[in-house]
Every structure is written in structure tokens, then in C-alpha cells.
Amino acid sequence: MILRNYHVHTNCCDGSNTVEQMAQAAIGQGMKSLGFSGHATIPFDLRYCTQPDGWTSYIQQVQECQKKYADKIEIFLGVEDDYYAVRPDFPRDYTIGATHYMEYNGEIYFVDETKENLQKAIREGFGNDPYKMTSYYFSIVADIPAKTHCDFIAHFDLVTKFNEDGSMFDQEDPRYLQPALEVLEALCQKDAVFEINTGAISRGYRTKPYPSQTLLRAIYDFGGAIVLNCDSHCTEHICSYLPEAVQLAEACGFRTHRVLTSTGWQEVPLGE
């Protein structure tokens, strides 16, 4: 298959390696294209995002690699824009939309930092009702495209990161599925594109990509489109588990995916 990845983080935010190191790793793997997607600045949590004064350096590094490696790989400049972020204001090739937080009753709760934090959110923020929490999470996801004007939505069911064993909630329970499916259907009616994301596999949190097979099949049934990504934070994971993403997509009925080119997004057969 042709290797591409548009969800890539560097040490300009919460990644481990430089832009150039990630570009060199992609070239070493024979990748066709690579998109850098620095985390937008979160004013109440600067630990994981691009710092307010870090954007100039990030943009420069990506643009330098675009020129330096133009004969070896297509490189794109992007942003992972969070629902709660300060909107980045500079020309770029694409935007990923996401939420890593939930603001509820004046408190900020983390979706994907640790299992303990999510349990705390369920317990203290949502009256020990995990389905109230997941329903609220999906209500935020529903508004991501309008808030970020993104090209695709990242890790739609990120709220399940620490729940592959079902210990916090049942992902097949109607109380979980109904809000998720309602949001998916509404977003698909607005031509939203959804990411199949293998990052949590690489980092040891899950054994399967986001979103779940149930939700991905629903995206197919609702007529939604997909893009395949690795959510890479280091050179070792620059194109990890892409074959598994293709297998999942095919099992859910997809035969095509979106790829970014110099002329914009295109729909191509899976494997190409």
C-alpha cells in the first residue's frame, strides 16, 4: 500500500522528535506524503500544545523540509485544532478538528490524559454516570467542524481510550451508542470526514484503531468519508499500523479514502 500520514506531532508540541527527524523517518519508510499537525494552543493547559511563541519556528521548520525534500516526499503544513484552543491564524494546507477536554459546570476534565482523570470526571463531574459523560463528550464532538472548520475529525471516540476492556462503560450499550450515532449521522449529512487513527495502538493503550468497528460501520452506512492516520509522536511510529487501518475500513464496507495532494483532497481506492 502507499503510505501516507497527516496526523504527526513533533517536539514543537508533544512529540519527541524534530520536524526534520520525522521527515527523514518518513522518507526512510518510503512514504509518499506526510502532514505535520502541531497542536493548537490551549490557554488553560500549555503542557502538550504549541506554545504561543512557538508557531513561527514550527511553520519555518515545516516549510524548510518541504523545500529540502521536495524530490523525495510531499510534505504538508497542518494544525490539530482543539475545540477549546485559540484558533491558529496562518495559511496552511489543512486542519484537523478534535477535542481533548470537556468543560462542564465550570470545570475542565481531560478526555485522554489518564484513566484516573477520566474516572474522576465520571465521578465528580457527571454524578458517577459514565453515559452522561459520554453523551456530553459527543455533544462537543458534534460542534467541532463548526468551531474549527476542519478538513477531518480526529479520533471520534477518543473517550474510549482507556476503556477497551469495558471497565468504565459498555460501548455497545444504547446509552453510549445512541448519542454517538446521532452525532455521526448529523455530521455525515454535513459531509464530515472522519479519521481512522492508529496512534493509541502504537502507544500501547489500545489494540484497535479509533473509531470502533461499530461506529465506523455507521459512518459508512451514513455515507461518510475517511482518512487514514497514525497520530505519530515519534519517528518509530511514523507509519505504524496503517495496514490494520485499511483492514478495518474494508471490513466496514469502505473501498476508498481521502488523500491530500498538491491540488487538494482526493478520493482514491484503499491501498493507493
ABEGO torsion letter per residue (X at the ends): XBBBBABBBBAABABABBAAAAAAAAAAAGBABBBBBBBBBBAABAAABBBAAAAAAAAAAAAAAAAAAAAABBBBBBBBBBAABBBBBBBBABBBBBBABBBBGGBBBBAAABAAAAAAAAAAAAGGBAAAAAAAAAAAAAAAAAAAGBABBBGAAAAAAAAAAGAABBAABAAAAAAAAAAAAAAAAAGBBBBBBAAAAAAGABABBOBBAAAAAAAAAAGBBBBBBAGBABAAAAABGAAAAAAAAAAAGBABBBBBBAAEBBBBBBGX
